[in-house]
């Protein structure tokens, strides 16, 4: 399974990421997910979220998650971009792409990855008023 992980302070350019998609003829599903900062956190209005990460451990945990995905689903590739630093409301903080033979596998793998990422990957968020 091909994999790509990008941690960046730069804005996520979804169109550029999609334009670089590669997939073989046997693949029939692509799921792209874009996580966007909401204007409220824990009942309070915010203007942004500041993301902080322990880079080495983030990469280690994503390697483990990607390994687990490869054993559960016939995924051809996974690409994930996560912003670090201050991300304003209505801006994307996360982009995930899963390429798989069928939509069910792609949707399941994408949802599982995001759920597990939130559970085990050391990326912390702090609301900005």
N, C-alpha and C positions, 0 to 999 in steps of 0.2 A: 504494500500500500504506500503510495506517495503521500508525503506529509510536508506541510509548511506551517511554521509558527512565526508570526511577526509581532513583536512588542514595540510600540512606537509612540512618540509624542506627536507625530504628524497626523493631520486629519485623515480619516479613512476615505479613500477614493474608490467607491464601489465600482464605478464604470471601468476604471483602469484595471481593477482586479478581475472583473468578469472578462475583459478583453484578453487577459492572459490565461484564461481557462484552457486546460488541455484534457482531452478525454478520448478513450479508444472507441471504436465502432460498436463494441458490445455493451456500452453503457447507455441506459435509457432514462436516467433520472439525475437531476441536479437540484439540490436544495441549498438555497442561499438564505442565510438569516442575518438580519441587521438589528442589533440591539441599540436603542436610542435612549439617551438620557431624558427622563421625565422631569416635569417641573415641580414635582413634589416627592418628598422622601420622609417616611415615618410621620405623615400628617402635616409636614411643614413645607412651605413654598421654598424652592431653592433656585439658584441661577446656574449651577453647575455641580459636577461631582469631580473631586480630585482622586485619581487612582494612583496607588502606590503598589510596587511589586518587588518581591525578592527574586531577582532575575534568574539566578542559578536554580533555585528551587522551583520556580514557575516552569522553566524548561524541563526539569526532571519530571515534574508531575504531569505535564502535557505528554511527554514521551510515554509515561506509564498509561495514560488514558488512550493515546493513539494505539499503543500495543494491544490494549484490551479491546478497542474497537475492531482491530484487524482480526481478532479471534471470534468476534460475535457476528459481524456482518461482512458480506463480500464487497467491501468498499474499495474502489480504485484509488480515490484520493480524498484527503481532507486538507483544507487550508483554513487557518484561523488567524485573524488580526485582532489584537486588543490594544486599545489606547492606554497610555500611561500619562499621568499629569492631569491638568484641568481640562475637562470636556464640558462644554456648555450645553444647556437644555436644547433639545431637538437635534443635537449632533450625535452621530453614531460613536459608540464606545467599543462595539464588538461586531465583527463580521465573521461568519462561518460559512464554508462551502463544503458540501459532501457530494461526491460523485459516486453513484452506485448503479447496478444493473436495473433496479426497480425502485419506485417511489416509496414503498413501504419501508424498505431498508434505509433509504436515504433520510426519510423523516424520523424514523426511530433512532437512528444513529445520531442525528443532529440534536434531537431533544435530549438524549442520554448524555451526550458530550457536554452540553450547556449545563444540565443539572449537576453532573459530576464535577465540572469545572468550578461551579459555585461552591461545591462542598469541599473540595480538596486543594484547589490551586491557591497559593498565597498571593492573591491580588486583593488589596483592601481599598475600600472606597470611603471617602469623607465628603458629606454634603457641604456645598458652599452656598451660603445665604445670598 
